[in-house]
Amino acid sequence: MMKFYTYEKAIIERKRLDEYIELIQNYSVEDFNSWVIKCYTLSGSITGVIKSLGNSPYSSHIPASQNNREVIKAVILSSPQDQLHSIVKK
């Protein structure tokens, strides 16, 4: 069900969402941590990140002795390094 907004609040919300979409689309993946953050924003879950890991250039980044879920969770909960990470961590 859609949330009710006054017209003016809807305009503000649309602007906020447009900025968020643009941030995701323009997000630069430069390392494993930034890849995890972008993948998490696209999938919405740690399970989604794990599924994408096998097809990524970072598939060998997590040693076999470590739990994928815990490593990804640690990246998400780490100190934010950029604006998108700050939003994801909230």
C-alpha positions in Angstrom: 0.0 0.0 0.0 1.3 3.5 -0.9 2.0 6.0 1.8 -0.1 9.2 1.7 1.8 12.4 0.9 0.6 15.9 0.4 1.6 17.2 -3.0 4.4 19.3 -1.6 5.8 16.4 0.5 5.6 14.2 -2.5 7.7 16.6 -4.5 10.3 16.6 -1.8 10.2 12.8 -1.5 10.6 12.5 -5.3 13.6 14.8 -5.2 15.2 12.8 -2.4 14.6 9.5 -4.2 15.9 10.9 -7.5 19.1 12.0 -5.7 19.5 8.5 -4.1 19.0 6.8 -7.5 21.6 9.1 -9.1 24.0 8.3 -6.2 23.6 4.6 -6.8 23.9 4.9 -10.6 27.1 7.0 -10.4 28.7 5.1 -7.5 32.2 4.1 -8.3 33.3 0.6 -7.3 37.0 0.7 -6.6 37.6 -2.1 -4.1 35.9 -5.0 -2.3 34.2 -2.8 0.3 32.7 -0.4 -2.3 31.6 -3.4 -4.3 29.8 -4.8 -1.3 28.1 -1.5 -0.6 26.8 -1.1 -4.2 25.7 -4.7 -4.4 23.9 -4.4 -1.1 22.0 -1.3 -2.3 21.0 -3.2 -5.5 20.0 -6.5 -3.8 18.8 -5.2 -0.4 20.2 -8.2 1.4 23.4 -9.9 2.5 22.1 -13.1 0.8 21.9 -11.1 -2.5 25.5 -9.9 -2.1 26.7 -13.5 -1.4 24.9 -14.7 -4.6 26.5 -12.0 -6.7 29.9 -12.7 -5.2 30.5 -15.8 -7.3 30.2 -13.7 -10.6 32.3 -10.8 -9.4 35.9 -9.9 -9.7 36.0 -10.2 -5.9 35.0 -13.8 -5.6 38.4 -14.8 -4.3 38.6 -11.9 -1.9 37.2 -13.8 1.1 39.4 -16.6 2.3 37.7 -20.0 2.4 38.3 -20.1 6.2 36.0 -17.1 6.7 32.2 -16.9 6.7 31.0 -14.8 3.7 28.0 -13.5 5.6 30.2 -12.3 8.5 32.7 -10.6 6.2 30.0 -8.8 4.2 28.1 -7.8 7.4 31.4 -6.4 8.8 31.9 -4.2 5.7 28.3 -2.9 5.9 28.6 -2.1 9.6 32.1 -0.6 9.3 32.7 3.1 9.6 31.2 4.7 6.4 33.8 5.7 3.8 31.3 7.6 1.6 27.8 8.9 1.3 26.2 5.7 0.0 27.8 3.7 2.7 26.4 6.1 5.3 22.9 5.7 3.9 23.2 1.9 3.8 24.4 1.7 7.4 21.4 3.6 8.8 
